Amino acid sequence: MDCIFCKITEGTIPSKKVFENERIVAFHDISPAAPVHILIIPKKHIPTMNDVTEEDGPLVAELFAAARQIAREQGIAESGYRLVNNVNQDGGQVVYHLHVHLLGGSKLSPILGEIKS
């Protein structure tokens, strides 16, 4: 499999990790869209949110628990942050490995993005 996020979880591609346990890893985005921009991914390769099964429910819950913990550790939990999951091409997904973007560190626009026809 030629998945960049799988290679990061395996340690064959370096990253600036901020969190890791047996099932989840989180690291700084190389092209940040906010002062704090961290990607939180399961170590299990799941291409998109559409591929999440009932069996993966606890893993997805753990992804969000990790996001909450990381936001506290980054000092942005109280001021606020955004969690984003892009799904497939029209949703803006670039890497086909389930991931959540944790964005914060400044006031974010309430608009999620332009809808293009």
C-alpha positions in Angstrom: 0.0 0.0 0.0 1.3 3.4 -0.9 -0.4 5.5 1.8 1.6 8.4 3.2 -0.3 8.2 6.6 0.4 4.4 6.9 4.1 5.2 6.3 4.0 7.8 9.1 2.4 5.3 11.5 5.1 2.8 10.6 7.8 5.4 11.1 9.2 5.2 7.6 8.2 8.8 7.0 9.1 11.3 9.8 6.5 13.5 11.4 6.3 15.9 14.3 4.1 13.7 16.6 2.1 15.2 19.4 0.2 12.1 20.5 0.5 8.3 20.0 -1.0 5.2 21.5 -1.7 1.7 20.2 -4.5 2.8 17.9 -4.1 6.5 17.2 -1.3 8.9 16.1 -1.4 12.7 15.8 1.1 15.0 14.2 1.5 18.5 12.9 0.3 19.2 9.4 3.2 20.1 7.0 1.0 22.8 5.4 -0.8 24.3 8.3 -4.1 26.2 7.7 -4.1 27.7 11.3 -1.5 28.3 14.0 -2.4 24.9 15.4 -3.1 22.3 12.7 -2.8 18.7 13.8 -3.8 15.6 11.9 -5.3 12.8 14.0 -5.4 9.4 12.4 -6.1 5.8 13.3 -3.2 3.4 12.7 -5.7 1.1 11.0 -6.0 2.0 7.4 -9.6 3.1 6.7 -9.8 5.1 3.4 -12.7 7.4 4.1 -15.5 8.0 6.7 -17.7 6.1 4.2 -15.6 3.0 4.9 -16.1 3.1 8.7 -17.9 0.0 10.0 -19.9 -0.5 13.2 -16.8 -2.4 14.4 -14.8 0.8 14.0 -17.1 2.8 16.2 -14.9 2.6 19.3 -11.9 3.6 17.2 -13.7 6.7 15.9 -14.7 7.6 19.4 -11.1 7.3 20.5 -10.1 9.6 17.6 -12.3 12.3 19.0 -11.2 11.7 22.6 -7.6 12.2 21.4 -8.6 15.4 19.7 -10.1 16.7 23.0 -6.9 15.8 24.9 -4.6 17.3 22.2 -6.6 20.6 22.2 -6.1 20.8 25.9 -2.4 20.1 25.6 -2.0 22.7 22.8 -3.8 25.3 25.0 -6.7 25.8 22.6 -9.5 23.9 24.3 -11.0 26.9 26.2 -10.7 29.4 23.4 -12.0 27.0 20.8 -11.0 24.8 17.9 -12.4 23.1 14.9 -12.4 19.4 13.9 -12.7 18.7 10.2 -13.1 15.4 8.3 -13.1 15.7 4.5 -14.7 12.8 2.6 -13.8 11.9 -1.0 -12.9 14.3 -3.8 -15.8 16.7 -3.7 -15.4 16.9 0.1 -11.8 18.0 -0.3 -10.1 14.7 0.8 -6.5 14.5 -0.5 -5.1 11.6 1.5 -7.3 8.5 1.5 -6.7 7.4 5.0 -9.3 8.5 7.6 -8.1 11.6 9.4 -9.4 14.5 11.4 -7.9 18.0 11.2 -7.6 19.8 14.5 -7.5 23.6 13.8 -7.1 26.4 16.3 -4.9 29.0 17.8 -6.7 31.9 16.3 -10.3 33.0 15.7 -11.6 30.9 12.9 -14.2 32.1 10.4 -17.7 30.6 11.0 -17.9 29.7 7.3 -16.7 26.2 6.6 -15.9 26.9 2.9 -17.3 28.0 -0.4 -19.7 25.7 -2.1 -18.7 25.5 -5.8 -21.2 24.3 -8.4 
